[in-house]
Amino acid sequence: MVVGGPGRGKQDLLAELALILARVLGRNGNRVGAILYDTGTTRIVPPGTGRSHALRIGRELDRGPDSRAAATTDLAAMLDTVASLARRCLVVVISDFIGTGEWQRPLFRLAHRNEVVALRIVDGADEALPEAGLIVVEDAETGEQLLVDSADPWFRARFSDGVDEREAGLRSGMRRAGVPLHRVDTGSDLLETLLKVITETQRRRR
């Protein structure tokens, strides 16, 4: 999850979100851990408390994704990994949720044993195709790269349909699992967005 437009990228936003949440959730002695997942690579920061522990999570995030990892995340494997480790706790899943795998079943399993909140990181490049002439695109399922004309009306319509289908499938799967899904844009006000997330989470607990 490293691509995006100029300015704050998705990886930068993920790191900011995780560090802020570690500080906020770690108040009052609450233990906070992290599972950092790249396809084929899992790094675990065991639960801990305090500012130094939050900074440890930040340092792990600063290492960034393993360049050897696949470009597309296996969402099913990611959620399976979290579900196998988390027990009766609040789980905040931060991802762009662009990936492969049948992720609905492991999400159900994760949500059955834990309170789960999903933060979906979105960059404008995920949803809008620039009219830049010939560009190289990569198929999310196969990794195959294709040279396409980004100004071609047929291709632009297919791209838009694909975005709409992915969006509908993601929202439907989250809704069936009872998991609230929050959108966080790379250009958004992070503090305002997190306040909305916290307010809604507290409301759901009542």
Number of C-alpha atoms within 10 A of each C-alpha: 20 11 12 16 12 8 9 13 19 23 21 16 20 21 19 15 18 19 18 16 15 25 18 13 15 20 13 9 10 14 15 24 19 22 17 18 21 23 18 13 13 12 12 12 15 12 13 18 18 16 12 11 20 25 14 15 22 18 13 16 20 12 8 15 19 13 8 10 12 14 17 19 23 21 23 17 19 23 20 16 16 20 20 11 9 15 14 11 12 15 20 14 19 19 20 21 21 18 19 15 12 12 19 19 14 21 24 20 16 25 21 15 14 16 18 21 20 19 20 17 23 22 19 13 12 14 14 12 14 12 12 9 10 12 13 10 13 13 10 14 12 9 12 9 11 11 10 13 16 19 15 12 10 11 14 17 11 11 16 15 12 13 15 13 11 15 14 11 13 16 13 13 16 18 12 11 18 16 18 17 17 17 14 24 19 21 14 12 10 15 11 9 14 17 11 12 20 11 10 13 15 10 9 9 7 5
